[in-house]
Amino acid sequence: RRLDFGASRLVYLSRLEPRDVKYTPFFDVTWRYRRDRNLDGGPLRLDGKVFDRGLALHSKTRLVYRLADGYRRFQAVMGIDQLVGRRGNVHVIISGDGRKLLEADVRGIDKPRIVDLDVAGVAELEILVDFGGDLDVADHLDLADARLLR
């Protein structure tokens, strides 16, 4: 017999409280980020798959997380939520301690992409979702299964 402590090696970002949240609306509509739901309150959906965990962010959203020691990887499935169809276009920058770890344009016509970033030694993780090519129209980014691994 053995005890498996593997679950303690993983934490979902939706279970953590960001140190800083900033959202700048383009018009008078406010799209606050959501945990474990899409921006309209439904399930996170990417390419026909439903995800129980993750973050939904609109363009012009910045989240900053203070990380505990020992995390090695940040992983997620990134894409525009299926609810908005083939629309949506955002520019994403994920940084660790001010150093860019990922910079990508994500469009509704793109397939979701796997994110797997080295965050060893990173104390502060920043996720910035900015406008893409069509201002803020349907900019519903999902970071499905967003998690940190020890």
Secondary structure as UniProt FT lines:
FT   HELIX           6..9
FT   STRAND          10..12
FT   HELIX           13..15
FT   STRAND          20..23
FT   STRAND          34..35
FT   TURN            39..40
FT   STRAND          44..46
FT   TURN            47..48
FT   STRAND          49..51
FT   STRAND          54..58
FT   STRAND          61..66
FT   TURN            69..70
FT   STRAND          73..80
FT   HELIX           82..84
FT   TURN            85..86
FT   STRAND          89..96
FT   TURN            97..98
FT   STRAND          99..107
FT   TURN            108..109
FT   STRAND          113..118
FT   TURN            120..121
FT   STRAND          124..132
FT   TURN            133..134
FT   TURN            136..138
FT   STRAND          140..149
//
